[in-house]
Structures are given as C-alpha cells and as structure tokens.
Amino acid sequence: MKGFSLVEILLALTIVGILAITAVPVFRTLLAENDLAVSQMLLSQAARLAQANARAVAFDNDWGMRAVKGSAVVFKGNDFASRDTTEDTTFVLPSAIKFPETSIIFSKFTAIPSQSASLTLKAPNNAERVWTMDSQGIIY
C-alpha cells in the first residue's frame, strides 16, 4: 500500500498545530518590539528635523514637533494650533503604540527645546521603551 494512514496524518497535523500555537506569541512579541523601535526612531527623526530647521532659521521662525498617537508632526511656528500647515511634515507611527501627547518647540538659531521630554512608548503586549530628550535637545 502506498500513501499515509489516518494516524500518520493526524500526528503530522498535531505537530504542525503545536508549532503554530507556540509561534504566534513569539511573532506577536517580535512585532511589538519592532513597532516600539520604529516609533522611537521616527520620533527621533521628527525631533531632529525640527531642530535642524530651527538651527537653520528656516523661514525665520521657531520649529516644533508634536507627537500624538499614530504620528509625529514637524511644524513651523511656536504653537501647534496656530502653525502654518503648508510647512508640516508628518511621520506616521505604528498605531498600536501608545504614549502621551506632547509638543516641543525649538528656538530658532540655537535649536534649544522649550522643555525636556520623556515619553514612555507602550505596546499592546505591555512592552515599553522610553524616548527622552534633555533640556539641551540631546535625544536618548
């Protein structure tokens, strides 16, 4: 006889099922860690772009970064509400990552931030990373 018996097929399916069940949590953890790393990197890029624009005195204005769930917006001006939206640059962050909203304004020429900031980025699996900018604008 050729082929596989029912017992062999069920055994193979059981092994595949066990492997799949153990792989899913590991895969979710990897996705969460990747989302945290990407969010941290994009927040740093947005802050550095705002700093560079302020240091270059682009449009003879202060520049800022506003971080909200799902995005970081680099904007011209010293207030997010009254900004010139035509100069906005938006960095799209992974939507699953949660952190408190914050705005940082960088003064023109010196690019010194209006405040230091520390954002705790939290993934759905409760993994966390901290993004920090000190009072001189150095990002950790």
FENKAQUI-V927325 format. One record per residue. N is the residue number from 1. RES is the residue in one small letter. SS is DSSP state (~ for helix, > for strand, _ for the rest). Layout:
n/res/ss
N/RES/SS
N/RES/SS
This chain:
n/res/ss
1/m/_
2/k/_
3/g/_
4/f/_
5/s/_
6/l/~
7/v/~
8/e/~
9/i/~
10/l/~
11/l/~
12/a/~
13/l/~
14/t/~
15/i/~
16/v/~
17/g/~
18/i/~
19/l/~
20/a/~
21/i/~
22/t/~
23/a/~
24/v/~
25/p/~
26/v/~
27/f/~
28/r/~
29/t/~
30/l/~
31/l/~
32/a/~
33/e/~
34/n/~
35/d/~
36/l/~
37/a/~
38/v/~
39/s/~
40/q/~
41/m/~
42/l/~
43/l/~
44/s/~
45/q/~
46/a/~
47/a/~
48/r/~
49/l/~
50/a/~
51/q/~
52/a/~
53/n/~
54/a/~
55/r/~
56/a/_
57/v/_
58/a/~
59/f/~
60/d/~
61/n/_
62/d/_
63/w/>
64/g/>
65/m/>
66/r/>
67/a/>
68/v/>
69/k/_
70/g/_
71/s/>
72/a/>
73/v/>
74/v/>
75/f/>
76/k/>
77/g/_
78/n/_
79/d/_
80/f/_
81/a/_
82/s/_
83/r/_
84/d/_
85/t/~
86/t/~
87/e/~
88/d/_
89/t/>
90/t/>
91/f/>
92/v/>
93/l/_
94/p/_
95/s/_
96/a/_
97/i/_
98/k/>
99/f/_
100/p/_
101/e/_
102/t/>
103/s/>
104/i/>
105/i/>
106/f/>
107/s/_
108/k/_
109/f/_
110/t/_
111/a/_
112/i/_
113/p/>
114/s/_
115/q/_
116/s/_
117/a/>
118/s/>
119/l/>
120/t/>
121/l/>
122/k/>
123/a/_
124/p/_
125/n/_
126/n/_
127/a/_
128/e/>
129/r/>
130/v/>
131/w/>
132/t/>
133/m/>
134/d/_
135/s/_
136/q/_
137/g/_
138/i/_
139/i/>
140/y/_
